[in-house]
């Protein structure tokens, strides 16, 4: 049996394999392409393709695919075998540099938001050499970008790579001003914590809502939930532990740095956290992680739920996006550092993030906006929809001292001044982390806590990278022209703090008073739902910024706004249709059957001169009224679905979904859930919350 070290990356065409299978010249050329964006020569591509094919076949692969991330939110792949016919009737196993670099999938059926007509089928996948190829099953998977025949980005990877390049370009300008001429590249790194639920597959198969939508549309609260806090970090149950062990093994084979695993707050909820890696690779890895989580679960007769709110009344699942900026020399630019030189540089990069989050709070909010996440944000386990930054007491005090030109005195009585004075060192923030903050500084990185568990992390990091790049561009434009760098730096940091301090909040984000203060006194945005947030993408300031850094084109932005709203509309519409189906075919018949049982019992007792119990008569009376209520609310929901189907404009449709469809769904659920509490368990048509949440032992 292989050790973890031997098994790790065994299915990845990584640097170790490339060194062993490529000639020195080809390897060095490929490394320049990966690390310095050098052009990939044809002969190098052919040599890499040949080595990649031989390695894949040795490891059992028979096919290859260009693995990409269209705007569906999941991954896509079309498999081609390595076989090529031979004149003697046999086959040869071939794979060329041309096949490695470019593929041609059918682009017509993927969401394009008007970028492509249905009859325009051609699309292209282009190899991303910065993300290692890997084997999944019997297929060599080559990470790629996906674009249309006209060059428009039809995926999430292309704009992510563009945003990383935009930040790299502007960060290098700033670092050069600090004398860091040897730095060749600046990259962002991400470690996305992944929350999920595990439930028994036999129970899952009995619930149409879970099958069709990934969440329970009906369900009365179980007698016990998460109020005892006994599941959080509790002993992992044997069946779950076996699942986690298999999951780790599969992830490690693919070079995914699965590090931490534990029980989360809600019953049946768990978390997996990886070690940080470069953002585009982390994005690929997280997409793979979600896929493998679900595949491994089926082997254990479990189902892995990645919906943001699969169960009402208990914590939903998020995906904390831990984000930092580093140079190719290993320097974390968000590390407060130990020397005066590092302090000034750190403070400028810190300010760039503060300004970015304030200026583009709408972009960050819409980057995590989905129908599922709308149920989660603002609940007790998730940050509110209002964006703010948590810095902790120490850093906040330092920024206040700079703003006011007053000495900073820390716990060790060290006075700090910024500007032409010598800067003494200051410690990393020592304040406890704030789990109510959407965007929290945690020592040497920021934790963006608003992402939903099923989200691709690409969208959030595109907006984060791009907005920070814009801040750095503005700083570089000012400082490059300055006659006195130190004085200009001091003035710039002071000005940034003064203009953007409204976004800094270290208190309780769950407090209603904070929402009041944030929106009415500080002027921060409160975009509660996807229909509120998504149109902000086309706000002129956002379009100007994203296009100026060449992260998106105007048509690409228009298409993404339409696609995300359309996805929201379809998601909720499917949920509404499922509710109608379950109410009419399962819930109402079950209520009628139990009511009939009660009525028959009452009648039989009367026939033998026995009085019916108060329980029987009162329950029958309540159920009869609830049957009428469920039937009435179901009819109203059905009519509302039909009515909304006549709306052609995607923005208008989304507003109607938010204001009319969802409230009607809530009314139906209220009546049905009350009926569940009155109906004998053997009559209720699908597993209850108690069974779902506590059914895995």
N, C-alpha and C positions, 0 to 999 in steps of 0.2 A: 504494500500500500504506500502510495506516494505521500510525502510530508506536505504540509501547507506550502512551504517555500518552493518545493519541487512542482507542486500543482499550480501555483499562482502564475497566471498568464500563459498557461500551457496551450491555450487555444487562441493566442494572440500573436499576430505577425509584428512583434514589437522590436525594440532596438537590439535586443539580444539576438533575435532570429536574423534580423537584417545584417548584423555584423558577421554572423556565421555563414550566411548564404550569399551575400553580395561581395563582389570584388571591392577592394579598398577605394578605388576611384568612383565606382557607382555609389557606394555607401556615403562617401564624403559629399558627392553631388546631391544626393537625396537629402542629407542633413542640412545642406545650405538652403534647399527648397523649403524644408520644414521650418527652419529656425530664422532664415533671413529673407524669405519670400522670393528666392531666386527662381528663374524660369526652369521648368522641368524639361530637359532635353529628351527627344524621342528615343534615342538609344538607351538612356537611363530608364525610361518608362518600360521599354521592352525587357530589359534585364530584370527590373523589379517584378514585372508581371510573370516572367518565367520562374523566378525564385519563389514567388508567392504561390503560384500554381503547384509547383513541386512540393512545397511545404504543406499546402492544404490537402493534397492527395495523400501524402504520407500520414496525415491525421484523419483520414477517412472521408474527406469531402469529395463530392461528385459534381457539385454545381457551384456557381458563383452568382452573386447578386449585388447590385448597387443599392445599398441600404440608405434610405433617405427619410426626411421628416416633413411630409406635406402639411398643409394647413388644416388637416383633420385633427391634429393634436396627438396622433399616434404615428408609428413608423410604417413604412411601406417597402416592399421588396418584390422584384420579379426575378425568378430563378432561371438561369441558363446552365446547361451542362457544359463540361469541358470538352465533350466529344466532338471530333471532326471526322467525316468519312475519309477512309483510305481507299485508294484504287483497287486494292486486293479484297475489298469487302469488309475489312476490319475497321476499327476506329482509332484515331490518334487523340491524345489528350493535349489540347492546345489552349493557350490564353495569351493574347497579345497585349502590348502596351496600349494600343488603341482601345481595346476592350476595357482595360484597367482605367484609363483616363476618362472615357466618355461612354455613357449609355444612352439609349433612346427609349424611354418608357412612354406609354400612352398617357398624355396629360389631360385628356378631355374630361375625365370623370372626377378629377380632383377639384376641390373648391378653388376658385380663382377670383371670385368677386368681380366678375366682368372683365378681367384681364384677358380671358380666352373665351372664344365662342365654342360651343359644343362640338362643332365640326372640325375645329382646329385641334387635332389630336397630338401633334408632335410636342415633345418635351425633352429636356436633356438632364442627365445626371452627370455631375463632374466630381471626380475623385478629390477628397479632402485629405491630402497626405499628412496633415498634422494630427489626424485621429487614426490610430492603428486599425488595420483590418483584423477580423476575428472570424472564428468558425462557430456556427450555431447549427447544431444537428449535423447534417451532411453538406452544409452550404458555407462557402467562403463569403463573408459579408464585408463589403467595401464601403465605408462611410462616405457619403457624397452630398453635394449640394444639388438642388433641383430648380431648374429654371425653364421658362417657356422658350418657344422658337424665337421670340423677339428679344429674349434676354431678361425678361422680368422675373424676379424672384418669386417662386411658387412654394417656398418652404420656409422653415424657421432657422435653418443653419446659415443660409446666405447672409441675411441681415445681421445675424449674430457675429459672423466673421467680420463683416464690414464695421460693426460697432467696436469690435476689439481692435481693429486697425485704426479707427478714428481715435480711440483713447490712447493707443500706442503713440501715434503721431504727436498728439498734443502733450502727453506726459514727457516725451523725449525733449520737447522744446523747453519745458519747465526745468527738467533735471539738468539740462545743459547750462541753464542760468546759475545753478548751484555748483557748477564745475564738474558735474558727472558726465564727462565726455566719453567715457569708456562703455557706458551702457548702450547696448545695441537694440534692446527690445524691452517693452513693458507689457505685461500681460495681467489680466485679472484671473483670480482663482476662486473656485466655488466648492463648497461642501454642502450639498443639499440633504438635510435630514428628511427621511421619508416615513410618514405615519400611515398606518393601514389597519384594517380590521380583518380578523380571521373568523369565519363561521363554518358550521358543518354543511357540507355540500347537499346532503339529503334534505336538510331544512331549506336551504337556498332554492332547491329545485321545486319546492312547493309554493314559492312566492313569485308571482308574475312581476310584481313591482321591482324586485331585485334583479330578475332576469332581464327585463326590458330597460330599466333606468339606472340600476346600480344603487338605488336607495329605497327605503321603505316609505311608501306613500300613505300607508295606514299603520297603526300600531299604538295601542294604549301603553302607558308607562308601566314597566315591570315593578313589582313590590320593592326590589332593590335595584339601584343604579350604581352611580359612582360616589355616592355621598359618604361612604366609609373610607374612601381613599386607600382601600386595601389592595387594589390591583396595580397601582402605580409603583413601579420598581419591585413589584412582588415576585415571589418565586415563579419561574416560568413553568407552565404545565408540561408534562412529558410529551404530549402530542405536538404542542407548539414548539417545544425545544427541538424535537426531531425535524420539524419543518424548517426551523431556523438553521439547523446544522446543514441540511441539504441545500438550503438557499445560499448560505455562505460558500459552500463548495462550488456551486454553479457560478456564483459571482466571481469568486477568486480565479477560476479557470479563465474567465474573460478579462482578467486584469482589473476588475472593479474592486476598489479598496474598501470593502465592507469592514467596518471597524467595531461599531457599537450596536448592541441590540438589547431591548428591554421592554417590559410591559408599560403601556401608557396609562393615562388616567381612566379612560372609560373601560368597562368590561369588554373583553375580546379585542381590545385595541393594543397595538404594538408599534415599535419604531425601530428603524435601521438607519444608522448614520455612517457615511463614508469619510475617508480622509480627503482633504482638499486636493483638487487637481485643476489644470487649466480649464477655463470656462467652457470652451466648445467640447472638450473631451468629457467634462463633467456632465454636460447636457446629453451627449451620446450615452454615457454610462447610466444616467438616471432613466432615460427612455428604456434602455435594456433592463434595468433593475425592475421597473414596473412590470414589464412583460414576463420576466423570469419569476417574479413573485407570484404571479397568477398561474404560471405553468407548474411550478413546484407545488403550489397549494393543491392542485388537482391530484397529484400523486399521493397526497395524504388524505384524500377525500374531504378536502377543505376548499373554501372559496376565499380569495383575497379581495376585499372590497377597498377600492381606492377612491370612492366618492367622498366628497368633502363632508357630507352630512348624511350618512346612511341611516342613522337612527336619531329621531327627535328626542330631546331631553337629556342626552349625554353628549360629551365632547365630540366634535367633528375632527377630521384629520387635515392637517396642514403639511407644508413642506418648507421648513426654514432654510432660506437661501443665505448661507454664510459667505460673504463676499469680501475679497481683499485685492490689493494691487501690489504686484512685485516686479522687480527687474530681472533680467536674465542672469544677473550676478547673485540672485537669492535675497535681495534686500526687500523686505516688506515695507512699502511706503506708508502704511497705516500703523506702523509700530512707533510708539512715542520716542523710542531711542534713549541713548544715554549721554550723548554729547550735545553741546549747544548747536552745532551745525545740523544735526539730525532733528533737533527740536523745531527749528525754523522751517525746515523742509516738510516735516510732518504736519505742522500747523497749517501750512499752505494747502497740502493735499487734503487735510481734514476739512478745511474751509471749502475746498472744491466740492466735496460731497455734500456738505451742509447747504451750499448754494444750489447745487443740482437738485437736491430733494425738495427744496423750497420752490425753486423756479418751475420744476416739472413734476410736482406732486400729482397732477392729473395723469401724467403718463405712467407713473409708477402704479397708481390705483387701477387704471384700465388694463395694465399688463397682467393683473391677477383676476380680472373680472370674468366670471363664468356664472352660469345658472347655479351650479353646485356651490361655488364659493360664496354666492350671495346669501345662502342659508347659514354660512359659518361666520362671516365677518361681523364683529360686534357682539357675538355670543361670548359666554364666559371663558371659553378656551382660546379665543382668537382676538387679535387686536381690532379696534374699531375701524370703520371705513375712512376715518380722518387720518391723514398721514402726519406723523411727527417723528422727531429724532430724540432718542435717549442718549445722553452723553455721560451721565453720572455727575456727581457733585464736584469731583476734582477738576475734570476737564471744563465743566461749565464755569467754575470759578476762575480758571485760567483765562478763558475767553472773555469773561466779564472784566478781568483786570486789564486785558489788552484793550478792550473797547473803551474803558474809562481812564486808561493811562495811569493806573494805580498799581502799587506793588502787589505781587501775589505771594502769599505766605502759606506754605503747606504745613503738614503736621510736624515736619522736622525743622520748622522755622527757616526754611530756605526762601529767600526773596527772589522773585523772577521778574525780569523786565525783558521786553522784546524790542528789537530795533538795533541801534548802534551799540547798545550795551552787551556785555558778555552774558550769554544765556546759561544759567545753571541747569543741571539735569532735573527732570521731574519724573516721578514714577508712573507706571501704567495705572489707569483708572482702577480704584479699589472699591468702587461702589457695587453693591449687589445688582445682578442683572434684573431688568424690568421686563417681565413676560407680557405686560400689557402694551408695550410699545411696538408699533409697526416696524420701526427701523432703529435698532439699538446698537450702539458701539460696545463691543465686548472685549476690549483689551488691545487687539491689533487687527480687527476686522469689524464689519457691520453685519448684523443679522437682520435680513428682511423677512419678517415673519408672516406676511400676508398671503403668500402663495398657497393655493389649494393643493391637496394631495395628488390629484390627478393631472395638475397642470404640467406642461412642459416648462422647464426653467428658462428656456430660451427667451421668451417674451420679456420677462422681468429683467434679465441681464442685458438684453438689447437696450432697453430704456435706461437702465442704470449706467451702463458703459457710455452711451451716447450723451446723456445729460452731464456726466462728469467730464467727458471730453470737451463739452461746450464751456464749462467753467474754466478748465485748464487753458483752453484757447484764449478766453478773455484775459486770463492772468498773464499768459505769455505775451499777448499783444501789448499789454501795459508795461510789463517788466523789461521787455526787450528794448523799449524806447527810453527807459529810465536813465537819467544821468547818475543818480545815486541809488544803486540796487537795494541797499539795506533800508534806506528811508522809504523807498517806493514799496518795498515788501511790507514794512510796518504799516504804512498807510493803507495798503491793499487789504491786509488781513483785518485791520481795524474796521475798515469800511464794510467788508463782507460780513463781519460779525454783527455790526449795527443794522445792516439791511436785511439780514436773514435769521436773526435770533428768534423770530416768532415761531420758527419750525421746531425749536428745541423745547422739549417738555420732559421732565424727569418724574412726573407724578403718576397717578393712577389713571390709565387710559380708559378704564371701564366706568369711571365716574361720570355721571350725567353732567355734572358741573363743568367737566373738562370739555365736553362736546359743545356746551354753550359758550365757554370761553374761546375755544378754538375757532368756531364759526363766526361769532358775533363780535368778539374783541380782537382776535388775531387775524381774522379774514382768511382762515384756512378753508379748503374745500371739504365738503362732506358728500361725496358721491356714493350714495348708499347701495345702488344696484348697477348691474351691467348696462341697462338702458340709460342710466344717468351718466355713467363713466365713459362708455365707448365713443360717443360722438366727439368727446374732447380730443380724440386723436387727430381730428381735422381742424382743430384750432390753429389759427395762422402761426402763432409763435412756435407751436409744436411742429408744424409742417416745415417752417423755415429752418428750424434747428436740425431736424432729422434729414432733410434734403441737403443742407449745407455741408453736413459731414458725410454725405453720400451713403447713408445707412439705408434709406428708402428713397424711391422716386415718388412723385405725387400720385401716379396711378396705383402704385403698390400700396400706398397708405389708404387710398379710397377703397381698394379691394379688401384690405384687411379689416377695415371698419365694417364693411358690409358682411364679410364672412363671419366675424365674431358675433354680430347681432343676429345674423341668420341662424348661427349655431345655437344661440340662446333661445331664439324663438322655437326652433325645432325641438330642442331638448325639453322645454316646458310643455310644448304641445304633445309630445310623446307621453310625458308624465300624465297629462290630463286625459288623454285617450286611455291610458292604462287604468287610471282611477275609475273611469266610466265602465270599462270592461270588468274590472274586479268587483265593483259595486253591484252591477247587474247580474253577473254570472256566478258570483261567489258569496258576497256579503248579504245581499237581500234574500237569496234562497236560504242561507243559513239562519238568518233571523226569522224568516217565515217558518222554517222547520222547527226551530226551538219554540216559537210562539204557539205553533200547532200542538206541540208536546204539552206545553203548559195548559192550553185551553182544554185539551183532551183530559188531562189529569184533573182539572177543575170539574169538568162535566162528569167524569167517572165518580168522583167523590160525592157529587150532588145526588147521583143515582142511587147511592147506597147511604144517603142521608148523613154524609160526613162533610163538614165545612172545609172549604178550601183554605189553605194557609194564607196568611197575609203576604208572605213572600211570593206565592204563586200569582195572586191577583195583582199585587203592585208591580211585579216584574212584567207580567203580561201587559198591563196598562202602559208601562214605560216603553216596552219594546214595540208595542203597536204604534205609539206616537213616533218612535224613532224610525220605524219602517217607513212611515209616511215622510218623515224628514229626509232620510237618506234617499228615498225615491225622488222626492222633490228637488233636492240639491243636485242629484245626479242628472236629472233632466235639464236643470239650469246650466250645469257645466257642459253638457252635450250641446246645448243650443249656443252657448258662448263659444265653443270650439268652432262650430259651423260659422257663426257670425264673424269671428276673427279671420277665418279662412278667406274672406272676401277682401281683406286688406292686402294690397300689393306692395306698399312701401315698407321696407324693412325697419326703418326707424319708427314709423307710426305703429307697426305691428308690435315691436318690442315694448313700446309704451303701454299698449293695450294688454299685452301679456302681463306686465308688471301691475297695472292698475285694476285690471278686470279679471283675468284668468286665474292668477295666483290667489287672490282673495276668495274666489269661488271654490277653488280647490281646497282651501283651508276650511271653508264652511262644511263641505262634504266630509272632510276628514274628522272634523269635530264630532259630528253626529255618529259616524261609523265607529270611531274610537270609544265613544260612550257606550255604544251597543256592544262592543267587545267586552266591556266590563260587566255586562249584564247577562251575556250568553254563556251557557255551560261550555266548558273547554272542548268537549268532544264534538260539539256542533260547529265550533268556529272553524272556517275553511282553510286557514293557513297558520303556520307557526307564529307564536306570540313573541314579543320582545324578550320575555323571560327565557324562552327556549333558545332564541337566536344568540343572545348575549352571554348566556351561561351554558351553552350546549357543547362547547369544546372542553374536554377534560384531559 
